[in-house]
């Protein structure tokens, strides 16, 4: 409430100052200039406030969009340890990955396990079939020849 009164006093003082200067130097009517400058100040204030709020909303929307994209890139769907409900949670490597379930409200902990494996290169060779009855390796039968024999 105090801020509104303070703003109105400032608007009226500026309008009065401009109207006084205008009346003194240009002999224009004091009341007309006073009302006009008050209306211009209120309109300009409304426009600036509206534009500022619009820019803030756009900035927040862009930040939220970026955050959602980042969560989708670094997130996973994890089941709750209490109720089993699925939650989309962000996974970070440098912090705890605790989350609160959106279904039951319980706090869950996420443990990330890193596994290192040796990269291999596929060998260009004939596939072999391993049988439980015979431990020797046998060439895998060609399935295209079997299909030809069945069609006859």
DSSP file (Angstrom, degrees, kcal/mol; ACC not computed):
  #  RESIDUE AA STRUCTURE BP1 BP2  ACC     N-H-->O    O-->H-N    N-H-->O    O-->H-N    TCO  KAPPA ALPHA  PHI   PSI    X-CA   Y-CA   Z-CA
    1    1 A X     >        0   0    0      0, 0.0     4,-2.1     0, 0.0     5,-0.2   0.000 360.0 360.0 360.0 -41.6    0.0    0.0    0.0
    2    2 A X  H  >  +     0   0    0      1,-0.2     4,-2.5     2,-0.2     5,-0.2   0.881 360.0  53.8 -61.9 -38.3    2.8    2.4    0.9
    3    3 A X  H  > S+     0   0    0      2,-0.2     4,-2.4     1,-0.2    -1,-0.2   0.871 107.3  50.7 -65.6 -36.6    4.5    1.7   -2.5
    4    4 A X  H  > S+     0   0    0      2,-0.2     4,-2.5     1,-0.2    -2,-0.2   0.935 112.4  45.6 -66.5 -45.4    1.3    2.7   -4.4
    5    5 A X  H  X S+     0   0    0     -4,-2.1     4,-2.3     1,-0.2    -2,-0.2   0.914 112.9  51.4 -63.2 -42.2    0.9    5.9   -2.4
    6    6 A X  H  X S+     0   0    0     -4,-2.5     4,-2.1     2,-0.2    -2,-0.2   0.916 110.9  48.1 -61.0 -44.3    4.6    6.7   -3.0
    7    7 A X  H  X S+     0   0    0     -4,-2.4     4,-2.6     1,-0.2    -2,-0.2   0.916 111.1  49.9 -63.9 -43.9    4.2    6.1   -6.7
    8    8 A X  H  X S+     0   0    0     -4,-2.5     4,-2.6     1,-0.2    -1,-0.2   0.898 109.7  51.4 -62.6 -39.8    1.2    8.3   -7.0
    9    9 A X  H  X S+     0   0    0     -4,-2.3     4,-2.4     2,-0.2    -1,-0.2   0.913 110.8  48.4 -63.2 -42.2    2.9   11.1   -5.1
   10   10 A X  H  X S+     0   0    0     -4,-2.1     4,-2.5     2,-0.2     5,-0.2   0.928 112.0  49.2 -64.3 -44.5    5.9   10.9   -7.5
   11   11 A X  H  X S+     0   0    0     -4,-2.6     4,-2.6     1,-0.2    -2,-0.2   0.925 113.4  46.5 -59.8 -45.6    3.6   10.9  -10.6
   12   12 A X  H  X S+     0   0    0     -4,-2.6     4,-2.6     2,-0.2    -1,-0.2   0.877 112.0  50.5 -67.5 -37.2    1.6   13.9   -9.2
   13   13 A X  H  X S+     0   0    0     -4,-2.4     4,-2.5     2,-0.2    -2,-0.2   0.925 112.5  46.0 -65.6 -43.6    4.8   15.8   -8.3
   14   14 A X  H  X S+     0   0    0     -4,-2.5     4,-2.6     2,-0.2     5,-0.2   0.931 114.3  48.5 -64.1 -44.4    6.3   15.3  -11.8
   15   15 A X  H  X S+     0   0    0     -4,-2.6     4,-2.6    -5,-0.2    -2,-0.2   0.915 112.5  48.8 -61.4 -42.7    3.0   16.2  -13.5
   16   16 A X  H  X S+     0   0    0     -4,-2.6     4,-2.4     2,-0.2    -1,-0.2   0.898 111.5  49.2 -63.8 -40.9    2.8   19.4  -11.3
   17   17 A X  H  X S+     0   0    0     -4,-2.5     4,-2.4     2,-0.2     5,-0.2   0.929 114.0  45.0 -64.1 -46.0    6.4   20.3  -12.1
   18   18 A X  H  X S+     0   0    0     -4,-2.6     4,-2.6     1,-0.2    -2,-0.2   0.909 114.3  49.3 -65.2 -41.5    5.9   19.9  -15.8
   19   19 A X  H  X S+     0   0    0     -4,-2.6     4,-2.3    -5,-0.2    -2,-0.2   0.888 111.6  49.4 -65.8 -38.5    2.6   21.8  -15.7
   20   20 A X  H  X S+     0   0    0     -4,-2.4     4,-2.4     2,-0.2    -2,-0.2   0.933 113.5  45.0 -65.3 -46.5    4.2   24.6  -13.8
   21   21 A X  H  X S+     0   0    0     -4,-2.4     4,-2.6     1,-0.2     5,-0.4   0.915 114.7  49.2 -63.4 -43.0    7.1   25.0  -16.2
   22   22 A X  H  X S+     0   0    0     -4,-2.6     4,-1.9     1,-0.2     6,-1.2   0.890 113.1  46.9 -64.2 -39.9    4.8   24.7  -19.2
   23   23 A X  H  X S+     0   0    0     -4,-2.3     4,-0.8     4,-0.2    -2,-0.2   0.883 115.2  46.1 -68.3 -39.5    2.4   27.4  -17.7
   24   24 A X  H  < S+     0   0    0     -4,-2.4    -2,-0.2    -5,-0.2    -1,-0.2   0.933 125.0  27.5 -71.4 -47.5    5.3   29.7  -16.8
   25   25 A X  H  < S+     0   0    0     -4,-2.6    -3,-0.2    -5,-0.2    -2,-0.2   0.853 136.3  24.9 -87.5 -35.7    7.2   29.5  -20.1
   26   26 A X  H  < S-     0   0    0     -4,-1.9    -3,-0.2    -5,-0.4    -2,-0.1   0.397  92.7-129.2-111.9   2.0    4.5   28.7  -22.7
   27   27 A X     <  +     0   0    0     -4,-0.8    -4,-0.2    -5,-0.3     2,-0.2   0.817  52.8 155.5  50.0  37.6    1.4   30.2  -20.9
   28   28 A X        -     0   0    0     -6,-1.2    -1,-0.2    -9,-0.1     2,-0.1  -0.586  56.0 -82.9 -86.7 156.2   -0.4   26.9  -21.5
   29   29 A X     >  -     0   0    0     -2,-0.2     4,-1.9     1,-0.1     5,-0.2  -0.373  34.3-144.7 -64.5 131.5   -3.3   26.0  -19.1
   30   30 A X  H  > S+     0   0    0      1,-0.2     4,-2.5     2,-0.2     5,-0.2   0.929  95.3  48.5 -62.4 -49.2   -1.9   24.4  -15.9
   31   31 A X  H  > S+     0   0    0      1,-0.2     4,-2.5     2,-0.2     5,-0.2   0.882 110.7  50.5 -64.2 -40.9   -4.8   21.9  -15.4
   32   32 A X  H  > S+     0   0    0      2,-0.2     4,-2.4     1,-0.2    -1,-0.2   0.929 114.3  43.2 -63.2 -46.1   -4.8   20.6  -19.0
   33   33 A X  H  X S+     0   0    0     -4,-1.9     4,-2.8     2,-0.2     5,-0.3   0.885 113.2  53.8 -66.8 -38.4   -1.0   20.0  -19.0
   34   34 A X  H  X S+     0   0    0     -4,-2.5     4,-1.9    -5,-0.2    -2,-0.2   0.938 112.5  42.3 -61.5 -48.1   -1.2   18.4  -15.5
   35   35 A X  H  X S+     0   0    0     -4,-2.5     4,-2.4     2,-0.2    -2,-0.2   0.914 115.3  50.6 -65.8 -42.5   -3.9   15.9  -16.5
   36   36 A X  H  X S+     0   0    0     -4,-2.4     4,-2.5    -5,-0.2    -2,-0.2   0.929 111.9  45.6 -62.6 -46.8   -2.2   15.1  -19.8
   37   37 A X  H  X S+     0   0    0     -4,-2.8     4,-2.2     2,-0.2    -1,-0.2   0.851 112.0  52.9 -68.2 -32.3    1.2   14.5  -18.2
   38   38 A X  H  X S+     0   0    0     -4,-1.9     4,-2.3    -5,-0.3    -2,-0.2   0.936 111.4  45.8 -65.2 -45.7   -0.4   12.3  -15.5
   39   39 A X  H  X S+     0   0    0     -4,-2.4     4,-2.6     1,-0.2     5,-0.2   0.912 112.7  50.7 -63.5 -42.8   -2.2   10.2  -18.1
   40   40 A X  H  X S+     0   0    0     -4,-2.5     4,-2.7     1,-0.2     5,-0.2   0.909 111.3  48.4 -62.2 -42.0    1.0    9.9  -20.2
   41   41 A X  H  X S+     0   0    0     -4,-2.2     4,-2.5     2,-0.2    -2,-0.2   0.910 112.9  46.8 -65.6 -42.0    3.0    8.8  -17.1
   42   42 A X  H  X S+     0   0    0     -4,-2.3     4,-2.5     2,-0.2    -2,-0.2   0.920 114.7  47.1 -66.0 -42.8    0.4    6.2  -16.1
   43   43 A X  H  X S+     0   0    0     -4,-2.6     4,-2.6     2,-0.2    -2,-0.2   0.917 113.7  47.7 -64.5 -43.5    0.1    4.8  -19.6
   44   44 A X  H  X S+     0   0    0     -4,-2.7     4,-2.7    -5,-0.2     5,-0.2   0.902 112.0  50.3 -64.5 -40.2    3.9    4.7  -20.0
   45   45 A X  H  X S+     0   0    0     -4,-2.5     4,-2.6    -5,-0.2     5,-0.2   0.924 111.5  48.0 -63.0 -44.6    4.2    3.0  -16.6
   46   46 A X  H  X S+     0   0    0     -4,-2.5     4,-2.7     2,-0.2    -2,-0.2   0.928 113.4  47.9 -60.8 -45.3    1.6    0.4  -17.6
   47   47 A X  H  X S+     0   0    0     -4,-2.6     4,-2.7     2,-0.2     5,-0.2   0.929 113.4  46.4 -62.9 -46.3    3.3   -0.2  -20.9
   48   48 A X  H  X S+     0   0    0     -4,-2.7     4,-2.5     2,-0.2    -1,-0.2   0.909 114.2  48.3 -64.0 -42.3    6.8   -0.6  -19.4
   49   49 A X  H  X S+     0   0    0     -4,-2.6     4,-2.5    -5,-0.2    -2,-0.2   0.924 113.1  47.5 -63.8 -44.7    5.4   -2.9  -16.7
   50   50 A X  H  X S+     0   0    0     -4,-2.7     4,-2.3    -5,-0.2    -2,-0.2   0.922 113.7  47.2 -62.8 -44.6    3.5   -5.1  -19.1
   51   51 A X  H  X S+     0   0    0     -4,-2.7     4,-2.5     2,-0.2    -2,-0.2   0.907 112.2  50.0 -64.2 -41.8    6.5   -5.3  -21.5
   52   52 A X  H  X S+     0   0    0     -4,-2.5     4,-2.3     1,-0.2    -2,-0.2   0.914 111.5  48.0 -63.4 -43.4    8.9   -6.2  -18.6
   53   53 A X  H  X S+     0   0    0     -4,-2.5     4,-2.5     2,-0.2    -1,-0.2   0.886 110.8  52.2 -64.5 -38.1    6.5   -8.9  -17.3
   54   54 A X  H  X S+     0   0    0     -4,-2.3     4,-2.4     2,-0.2    -2,-0.2   0.935 110.5  47.3 -62.3 -46.6    6.2  -10.3  -20.9
   55   55 A X  H  X S+     0   0    0     -4,-2.5     4,-2.5     1,-0.2    -2,-0.2   0.887 111.7  50.8 -62.9 -39.3   10.0  -10.5  -21.2
   56   56 A X  H  X S+     0   0    0     -4,-2.3     4,-2.7     2,-0.2    -1,-0.2   0.917 110.4  49.1 -64.6 -42.5   10.3  -12.1  -17.8
   57   57 A X  H  X S+     0   0    0     -4,-2.5     4,-2.7     2,-0.2    -2,-0.2   0.906 111.8  49.3 -62.9 -41.2    7.7  -14.7  -18.8
   58   58 A X  H  X S+     0   0    0     -4,-2.4     4,-2.5     2,-0.2    -2,-0.2   0.914 111.8  48.6 -63.8 -42.7    9.5  -15.4  -22.0
   59   59 A X  H  X S+     0   0    0     -4,-2.5     4,-2.4     2,-0.2    -2,-0.2   0.922 113.3  46.9 -63.4 -44.4   12.8  -15.8  -20.2
   60   60 A X  H  X S+     0   0    0     -4,-2.7     4,-2.6     2,-0.2    -2,-0.2   0.907 111.9  50.9 -64.5 -41.7   11.3  -18.1  -17.6
   61   61 A X  H  X S+     0   0    0     -4,-2.7     4,-2.5     2,-0.2    -2,-0.2   0.914 111.2  48.1 -62.1 -43.5    9.6  -20.1  -20.4
   62   62 A X  H  X S+     0   0    0     -4,-2.5     4,-2.4     2,-0.2    -2,-0.2   0.903 112.4  49.0 -63.4 -41.4   12.9  -20.5  -22.3
   63   63 A X  H  X S+     0   0    0     -4,-2.4     4,-2.4     2,-0.2    -2,-0.2   0.902 112.2  48.2 -65.0 -40.9   14.7  -21.5  -19.1
   64   64 A X  H  X S+     0   0    0     -4,-2.6     4,-2.7     2,-0.2    -2,-0.2   0.897 111.3  50.2 -66.5 -39.8   12.0  -24.1  -18.3
   65   65 A X  H  X S+     0   0    0     -4,-2.5     4,-2.3     2,-0.2    -2,-0.2   0.918 112.3  47.3 -63.1 -43.1   12.2  -25.4  -21.9
   66   66 A X  H  X S+     0   0    0     -4,-2.4     4,-2.3     2,-0.2    -2,-0.2   0.897 112.3  50.2 -64.3 -40.7   16.0  -25.7  -21.7
   67   67 A X  H  X S+     0   0    0     -4,-2.4     4,-2.7     2,-0.2    -2,-0.2   0.908 110.4  49.3 -64.7 -42.6   15.7  -27.4  -18.3
   68   68 A X  H  X S+     0   0    0     -4,-2.7     4,-2.6     2,-0.2    -2,-0.2   0.906 111.3  49.7 -64.4 -40.7   13.1  -29.9  -19.6
   69   69 A X  H  X S+     0   0    0     -4,-2.3     4,-2.0     2,-0.2    -1,-0.2   0.905 112.2  48.2 -63.0 -40.6   15.3  -30.7  -22.6
   70   70 A X  H  X S+     0   0    0     -4,-2.3     4,-2.5     2,-0.2    -2,-0.2   0.901 111.6  49.3 -67.1 -40.8   18.3  -31.2  -20.2
   71   71 A X  H  X S+     0   0    0     -4,-2.7     4,-1.2     1,-0.2    -2,-0.2   0.912 111.1  49.9 -64.7 -41.5   16.3  -33.5  -17.9
   72   72 A X  H  < S+     0   0    0     -4,-2.6    -1,-0.2     1,-0.2    -2,-0.2   0.879 114.2  45.3 -64.4 -36.2   15.1  -35.5  -20.9
   73   73 A X  H  < S+     0   0    0     -4,-2.0    -2,-0.2     1,-0.2    -1,-0.2   0.860 128.3  26.5 -74.1 -35.6   18.7  -35.9  -22.1
   74   74 A X  H  < S+     0   0    0     -4,-2.5    17,-2.2    -5,-0.1    -2,-0.2   0.237 109.1  89.8-111.5  12.0   20.1  -36.7  -18.7
   75   75 A X  E  <  -A   90   0A   0     -4,-1.2     2,-0.3    15,-0.3    15,-0.2  -0.510  49.5-165.7-108.3 173.8   17.0  -38.2  -17.1
   76   76 A X  E     -A   89   0A   0     13,-2.4    13,-2.8    -2,-0.2     2,-0.7  -0.971  30.5-106.4-150.2 161.5   15.5  -41.6  -16.7
   77   77 A X  E     -A   88   0A   0     -2,-0.3     2,-0.4    11,-0.2    11,-0.2  -0.859  43.1-176.2 -93.6 119.9   12.2  -43.1  -15.7
   78   78 A X  E     -A   87   0A   0      9,-3.0     9,-2.1    -2,-0.7     2,-0.2  -0.943  22.3-126.5-121.0 137.4   12.7  -44.7  -12.3
   79   79 A X  E     -A   86   0A   0     -2,-0.4     7,-0.2     7,-0.2     2,-0.2  -0.550  32.2-108.1 -78.5 148.2   10.2  -46.7  -10.3
   80   80 A X     >  -     0   0    0      5,-2.1     4,-0.9    -2,-0.2    -1,-0.1  -0.547  16.8-140.4 -72.4 137.6    9.5  -45.6   -6.7
   81   81 A X  T  4 S+     0   0    0     -2,-0.2    -1,-0.1     1,-0.1    26,-0.0   0.676  99.5  41.5 -72.0 -17.2   10.9  -48.0   -4.1
   82   82 A X  T  4 S+     0   0    0      3,-0.1    -1,-0.1    24,-0.1    25,-0.0   0.892 133.7   9.6 -96.0 -52.2    7.8  -47.6   -2.0
   83   83 A X  T  4 S-     0   0    0      2,-0.1    -2,-0.1    23,-0.1    -4,-0.0   0.598  89.2-123.6-110.4 -13.0    4.8  -47.7   -4.3
   84   84 A X     <  +     0   0    0     -4,-0.9    -3,-0.1     1,-0.3     2,-0.1   0.457  57.6 149.1  84.6   0.2    6.3  -48.7   -7.7
   85   85 A X        -     0   0    0     -6,-0.1    -5,-2.1     1,-0.1     2,-0.3  -0.366  49.9-112.1 -67.7 147.4    5.0  -45.6   -9.5
   86   86 A X  E     -A   79   0A   0     -7,-0.2     2,-0.4    15,-0.1    -7,-0.2  -0.630  34.5-174.8 -86.4 139.2    7.1  -44.3  -12.3
   87   87 A X  E     -A   78   0A   0     -9,-2.1    -9,-3.0    -2,-0.3     2,-0.7  -0.992  25.2-133.2-132.6 137.4    8.9  -40.9  -12.0
   88   88 A X  E     +A   77   0A   0     -2,-0.4     2,-0.3   -11,-0.2   -11,-0.2  -0.838  39.7 175.3 -88.9 115.6   11.0  -39.0  -14.6
   89   89 A X  E     -A   76   0A   0    -13,-2.8   -13,-2.4    -2,-0.7     2,-0.3  -0.930  30.9-119.9-126.7 146.1   14.1  -38.0  -12.7
   90   90 A X  E     -A   75   0A   0     -2,-0.3     2,-0.5   -15,-0.2   -15,-0.3  -0.606  23.3-147.8 -80.3 144.9   17.3  -36.2  -13.7
   91   91 A X        -     0   0    0    -17,-2.2     2,-0.4    -2,-0.3     6,-0.1  -0.966  17.3-178.5-114.8 123.2   20.6  -38.1  -13.2
   92   92 A X        -     0   0    0     -2,-0.5     3,-0.4     3,-0.2     5,-0.0  -0.919  24.3-149.7-119.7 148.4   23.7  -36.2  -12.4
   93   93 A X  S    S+     0   0    0     -2,-0.4    -1,-0.1     1,-0.2     4,-0.1   0.621  93.5  51.3 -89.2 -13.1   27.2  -37.6  -11.9
   94   94 A X  S    S+     0   0    0      2,-0.1     2,-0.3     0, 0.0    -1,-0.2   0.123 110.1  33.5-114.2  22.1   28.3  -35.0   -9.4
   95   95 A X  S    S-     0   0    0     -3,-0.4     2,-0.2     0, 0.0    -3,-0.2  -0.945  92.5 -70.4-158.1 177.9   25.6  -35.0   -6.8
   96   96 A X        -     0   0    0     -2,-0.3    15,-0.1     1,-0.1    -2,-0.1  -0.557  33.6-148.3 -78.4 148.2   23.0  -37.2   -5.0
   97   97 A X        +     0   0    0     13,-0.6    -1,-0.1    -2,-0.2     2,-0.1  -0.177  40.0 150.0-109.7  38.1   20.2  -38.3   -7.2
   98   98 A X        -     0   0    0     11,-0.2     2,-0.3     9,-0.0    11,-0.2  -0.413  20.4-178.0 -69.7 147.3   17.5  -38.4   -4.5
   99   99 A X  E     -B  108   0B   0      9,-2.1     9,-3.4    -2,-0.1     2,-0.5  -0.986  26.8-124.9-145.2 155.5   13.9  -37.7   -5.7
  100  100 A X  E     -B  107   0B   0     -2,-0.3     7,-0.2     7,-0.2     6,-0.1  -0.887  35.5-115.6-101.8 127.6   10.5  -37.4   -4.1
  101  101 A X     >  -     0   0    0      5,-2.9     4,-1.2    -2,-0.5   -14,-0.1  -0.372  12.8-148.7 -63.8 133.6    7.9  -39.7   -5.6
  102  102 A X  T  4 S+     0   0    0      1,-0.1    -1,-0.2     2,-0.1   -15,-0.1   0.647  95.3  48.1 -77.3 -13.6    5.1  -37.8   -7.3
  103  103 A X  T  4 S+     0   0    0      3,-0.1    -1,-0.1   -18,-0.1    -2,-0.0   0.897 130.8   9.6 -92.0 -48.2    2.6  -40.6   -6.4
  104  104 A X  T  4 S-     0   0    0      2,-0.1    -2,-0.1   -19,-0.1    -3,-0.0   0.569  89.8-125.4-113.8 -11.7    3.2  -41.3   -2.7
  105  105 A X     <  +     0   0    0     -4,-1.2     2,-0.1     1,-0.3    -3,-0.1   0.476  59.6 141.3  83.3   1.4    5.6  -38.4   -1.7
  106  106 A X        -     0   0    0     -6,-0.1    -5,-2.9     1,-0.1     2,-0.5  -0.479  54.3-116.2 -78.4 149.6    8.3  -40.7   -0.2
  107  107 A X  E     -B  100   0B   0     -7,-0.2     2,-0.3    -2,-0.1    -7,-0.2  -0.740  33.2-168.6 -88.8 130.3   11.9  -39.8   -0.8
  108  108 A X  E     -B   99   0B   0     -9,-3.4    -9,-2.1    -2,-0.5     2,-0.4  -0.855  12.7-140.1-116.3 151.0   13.9  -42.3   -2.8
  109  109 A X        -     0   0    0     -2,-0.3     2,-0.5   -11,-0.2   -11,-0.2  -0.895  10.4-152.7-109.1 143.1   17.7  -42.6   -3.4
  110  110 A X        -     0   0    0     -2,-0.4   -13,-0.6     2,-0.0     2,-0.5  -0.968   4.6-161.5-117.4 126.7   19.2  -43.5   -6.8
  111  111 A X        -     0   0    0     -2,-0.5     2,-0.5   -15,-0.1   -15,-0.0  -0.934   9.3-149.6-108.8 126.4   22.5  -45.2   -6.9
  112  112 A X        -     0   0    0     -2,-0.5     2,-0.5   -19,-0.0    -2,-0.0  -0.839   8.5-161.4 -99.6 126.2   24.4  -45.0  -10.3
  113  113 A X        -     0   0    0     -2,-0.5     2,-0.5     2,-0.0    -2,-0.0  -0.922   3.5-155.6-109.1 128.3   26.6  -48.0  -11.1
  114  114 A X        -     0   0    0     -2,-0.5     2,-0.4     2,-0.0    -2,-0.0  -0.901   8.0-167.0-106.2 128.3   29.2  -47.5  -13.8
  115  115 A X        -     0   0    0     -2,-0.5     2,-0.5     2,-0.0    -2,-0.0  -0.952   6.3-153.9-116.5 132.5   30.5  -50.6  -15.7
  116  116 A X        -     0   0    0     -2,-0.4     2,-0.3     2,-0.0    -2,-0.0  -0.899  16.9-179.6-106.9 132.5   33.6  -50.6  -17.8
  117  117 A X        -     0   0    0     -2,-0.5     2,-0.4     0, 0.0    -2,-0.0  -0.941  30.5-111.2-131.2 152.4   33.9  -53.0  -20.7
  118  118 A X        -     0   0    0     -2,-0.3     2,-0.3     1,-0.0    -2,-0.0  -0.672  34.3-124.0 -82.1 132.7   36.5  -53.8  -23.3
  119  119 A X        -     0   0    0     -2,-0.4     2,-0.3     1,-0.0    -1,-0.0  -0.566  31.1-164.6 -76.7 139.0   35.4  -52.9  -26.8
  120  120 A X        -     0   0    0     -2,-0.3     2,-0.5     0, 0.0    -1,-0.0  -0.818  15.8-134.1-122.0 163.2   35.6  -55.7  -29.3
  121  121 A X        -     0   0    0     -2,-0.3     2,-0.0     0, 0.0    -2,-0.0  -0.967  31.7-111.9-116.3 129.9   35.6  -56.0  -33.0
  122  122 A X        -     0   0    0     -2,-0.5     2,-0.4     1,-0.1     0, 0.0  -0.335  29.3-130.2 -62.4 140.5   33.4  -58.6  -34.7
  123  123 A X        -     0   0    0      1,-0.0     2,-1.3     2,-0.0    -1,-0.1  -0.769  12.1-128.8 -93.0 134.3   35.3  -61.5  -36.4
  124  124 A X        +     0   0    0     -2,-0.4     2,-0.3     2,-0.0    -1,-0.0  -0.697  62.3 121.7 -83.8  95.5   34.4  -62.3  -40.0
  125  125 A X        -     0   0    0     -2,-1.3     2,-0.2     0, 0.0    -2,-0.0  -0.914  68.9 -77.8-147.4 170.0   33.9  -66.1  -39.6
  126  126 A X        -     0   0    0     -2,-0.3     2,-0.1     1,-0.1    -2,-0.0  -0.528  52.5-113.0 -71.8 136.4   31.3  -68.8  -40.1
  127  127 A X        -     0   0    0     -2,-0.2    13,-1.7    13,-0.1     2,-0.3  -0.463  32.1-152.0 -70.7 144.6   28.7  -69.0  -37.3
  128  128 A X  E     -C  139   0C   0     11,-0.2     2,-0.5    -2,-0.1    11,-0.2  -0.867   6.0-139.6-117.4 151.4   28.8  -72.1  -35.2
  129  129 A X  E     -C  138   0C   0      9,-2.5     9,-1.2    -2,-0.3     2,-0.5  -0.942  13.2-149.8-111.4 129.5   26.1  -73.8  -33.3
  130  130 A X        -     0   0    0     -2,-0.5     2,-0.3     7,-0.1     5,-0.1  -0.859  12.5-160.6-101.7 130.0   26.9  -75.2  -29.8
  131  131 A X        -     0   0    0      3,-0.8    -2,-0.0    -2,-0.5     0, 0.0  -0.823  21.0-140.8-109.5 147.6   24.9  -78.3  -28.7
  132  132 A X  S    S+     0   0    0     -2,-0.3     3,-0.1     1,-0.2    -1,-0.1   0.806 103.9  50.0 -72.5 -29.7   24.4  -79.5  -25.2
  133  133 A X  S    S+     0   0    0      1,-0.2     2,-0.5     2,-0.0    -1,-0.2   0.826 117.7  35.6 -80.1 -32.3   24.7  -83.1  -26.3
  134  134 A X        -     0   0    0      2,-0.1    -3,-0.8     1,-0.1    -1,-0.2  -0.984  64.6-160.1-126.6 123.1   27.9  -82.7  -28.3
  135  135 A X        +     0   0    0     -2,-0.5     2,-0.1    -3,-0.1    -1,-0.1   0.510  63.2 100.8 -82.5  -3.2   30.6  -80.3  -27.1
  136  136 A X  S    S-     0   0    0      1,-0.1    -5,-0.5    -6,-0.0     2,-0.4  -0.491  80.0-109.9 -80.5 154.3   32.2  -80.1  -30.5
  137  137 A X        -     0   0    0     -2,-0.1     2,-0.4    -7,-0.1    -7,-0.1  -0.667  35.5-171.7 -84.3 135.3   31.6  -77.0  -32.7
  138  138 A X  E     -C  129   0C   0     -9,-1.2    -9,-2.5    -2,-0.4     3,-0.1  -0.967  30.6-102.9-126.2 142.8   29.5  -77.7  -35.8
  139  139 A X  E     -C  128   0C   0     -2,-0.4     2,-0.3   -11,-0.2   -11,-0.2  -0.386  43.4-109.6 -61.9 141.6   28.8  -75.3  -38.7
  140  140 A X        -     0   0    0    -13,-1.7    -1,-0.1     1,-0.1   -13,-0.1  -0.546  36.6-109.6 -72.8 132.4   25.3  -73.8  -38.4
  141  141 A X        -     0   0    0     -2,-0.3     2,-0.5     1,-0.1    -1,-0.1  -0.344  33.2-107.7 -64.9 145.0   23.0  -75.2  -41.2
  142  142 A X    >>  -     0   0    0      1,-0.2     4,-1.2    -3,-0.0     3,-0.5  -0.622  24.2-155.1 -75.4 119.9   22.1  -72.7  -43.8
  143  143 A X  H 3> S+     0   0    0     -2,-0.5     4,-1.8     1,-0.2    -1,-0.2   0.744  88.9  63.3 -71.2 -23.7   18.4  -71.8  -43.3
  144  144 A X  H 3> S+     0   0    0      1,-0.2     4,-1.4     2,-0.2    -1,-0.2   0.853 101.6  50.6 -71.0 -32.5   17.9  -70.8  -46.9
  145  145 A X  H <> S+     0   0    0     -3,-0.5     4,-1.9     2,-0.2    -1,-0.2   0.867 108.5  52.7 -71.3 -35.9   18.6  -74.4  -48.1
  146  146 A X  H  X S+     0   0    0     -4,-1.2     4,-1.8     1,-0.2    -2,-0.2   0.897 107.4  51.2 -65.4 -39.6   16.1  -75.8  -45.6
  147  147 A X  H  X S+     0   0    0     -4,-1.8     4,-1.3     1,-0.2    -1,-0.2   0.860 108.5  52.3 -65.4 -34.7   13.4  -73.4  -46.8
  148  148 A X  H  X S+     0   0    0     -4,-1.4     4,-0.6     1,-0.2    -1,-0.2   0.894 109.3  49.4 -67.3 -39.2   14.0  -74.6  -50.4
  149  149 A X  H >< S+     0   0    0     -4,-1.9     3,-0.6     1,-0.2    -2,-0.2   0.854 109.0  52.5 -68.8 -35.1   13.7  -78.3  -49.4
  150  150 A X  H 3< S+     0   0    0     -4,-1.8    -1,-0.2     1,-0.2    -2,-0.2   0.828 102.6  58.3 -70.4 -32.3   10.4  -77.7  -47.6
  151  151 A X  H 3<        0   0    0     -4,-1.3    -1,-0.2     1,-0.2    -2,-0.2   0.684 360.0 360.0 -74.3 -16.1    8.8  -75.9  -50.5
  152  152 A X    <<        0   0    0     -3,-0.6    -1,-0.2    -4,-0.6    -2,-0.2   0.463 360.0 360.0 -81.0 360.0    9.2  -79.0  -52.8
